[in-house]
Amino acid sequence: MNKYFISANWKMNGSKEFTRTFCNSLNVDTDEDVKMIICPADCYLNELDTLAPNNIIRGAQNISFNSDGAYTGEVSASMLKDLNVEYVIIGHSERREY
């Protein structure tokens, strides 16, 4: 079982080029007790999956409590599961504020 989690929330920052440059500069060799999670904007989840080293885990920045429906801009658990996303930031103060 992992003892430590290191998570980076990109918030509403980044681009395809930023993701490429960031992933190319990563040289991360972590202990097996540490999980490194990067939470980019949803539109860069696949880009990160393709480019990041295998020991970097993708996470989402938000998840809807609705499973489907007319909720513009929301992302459901099944959508994230479809992308093999296993980690999500839940209840971030900025999401609750707006």
C-alpha positions as CSV (number, residue, x, y, z in Angstrom):
1,M,0.0,0.0,0.0
2,N,1.3,3.5,-0.9
3,K,2.2,5.7,2.0
4,Y,2.5,9.0,0.2
5,F,0.7,10.8,-2.6
6,I,2.1,13.8,-4.5
7,S,-0.5,15.6,-6.5
8,A,-0.2,18.5,-8.9
9,N,-3.3,20.4,-9.9
10,W,-2.8,22.4,-13.1
11,K,-6.1,24.3,-12.6
12,M,-7.1,26.1,-15.8
13,N,-3.5,26.2,-17.1
14,G,-1.7,24.4,-19.8
15,S,-1.8,23.7,-23.5
16,K,-0.9,20.8,-25.8
17,E,2.6,22.3,-26.2
18,F,3.0,22.9,-22.4
19,T,2.0,19.2,-21.8
20,R,4.5,18.0,-24.3
21,T,7.3,20.2,-22.9
22,F,6.4,19.3,-19.3
23,C,6.3,15.5,-20.0
24,N,9.6,15.6,-21.9
25,S,11.3,17.4,-19.0
26,L,10.1,14.9,-16.4
27,N,12.8,12.6,-15.0
28,V,11.0,11.2,-12.1
29,D,12.2,8.0,-10.3
30,T,9.9,7.5,-7.3
31,D,10.0,5.1,-4.5
32,E,7.3,2.4,-4.7
33,D,5.6,3.9,-1.6
34,V,5.0,7.2,-3.5
35,K,2.3,7.8,-6.1
36,M,2.6,10.9,-8.3
37,I,-0.7,12.2,-9.6
38,I,-1.1,15.1,-12.1
39,C,-4.5,16.6,-12.6
40,P,-4.6,18.6,-15.8
41,A,-7.6,20.2,-17.4
42,D,-9.8,17.4,-18.7
43,C,-9.0,18.3,-22.3
44,Y,-5.4,17.3,-21.7
45,L,-6.0,14.0,-19.9
46,N,-5.3,11.9,-23.0
47,E,-2.3,14.0,-24.0
48,L,-0.8,13.4,-20.5
49,D,-1.6,9.7,-20.8
50,T,0.3,9.5,-24.1
51,L,3.3,11.5,-23.1
52,A,4.0,11.1,-19.3
53,P,6.3,8.5,-17.9
54,N,4.5,5.3,-16.7
55,N,5.0,6.2,-13.0
56,I,2.9,9.4,-13.4
57,I,-0.8,8.9,-12.8
58,R,-3.5,11.1,-14.3
59,G,-6.2,12.6,-12.2
60,A,-9.2,14.7,-12.9
61,Q,-9.9,18.1,-11.3
62,N,-13.6,17.6,-10.8
63,I,-16.4,15.0,-11.0
64,S,-20.2,15.5,-11.2
65,F,-22.5,13.8,-8.8
66,N,-24.8,13.2,-11.7
67,S,-24.3,10.1,-13.8
68,D,-25.6,11.7,-17.0
69,G,-28.0,14.3,-18.3
70,A,-28.2,17.9,-19.4
71,Y,-25.3,19.3,-17.2
72,T,-23.2,21.3,-19.6
73,G,-19.5,21.2,-18.8
74,E,-19.8,18.5,-16.1
75,V,-17.9,15.2,-16.2
76,S,-19.4,12.0,-14.8
77,A,-17.6,9.1,-13.1
78,S,-18.3,6.8,-16.0
79,M,-16.7,9.3,-18.5
80,L,-13.6,9.4,-16.3
81,K,-13.6,5.6,-16.0
82,D,-13.8,5.4,-19.8
83,L,-10.5,7.3,-19.9
84,N,-9.0,5.1,-17.1
85,V,-8.8,8.0,-14.7
86,E,-8.6,6.6,-11.1
87,Y,-8.1,9.8,-9.1
88,V,-10.2,12.9,-8.8
89,I,-10.0,16.1,-6.7
90,I,-13.4,16.2,-4.9
91,G,-14.8,19.3,-3.3
92,H,-12.0,21.7,-4.2
93,S,-12.7,25.1,-2.6
94,E,-12.5,26.9,-5.9
95,R,-15.2,24.6,-7.4
96,R,-17.4,25.3,-4.4
97,E,-16.9,29.0,-4.6
98,Y,-18.1,29.5,-8.2
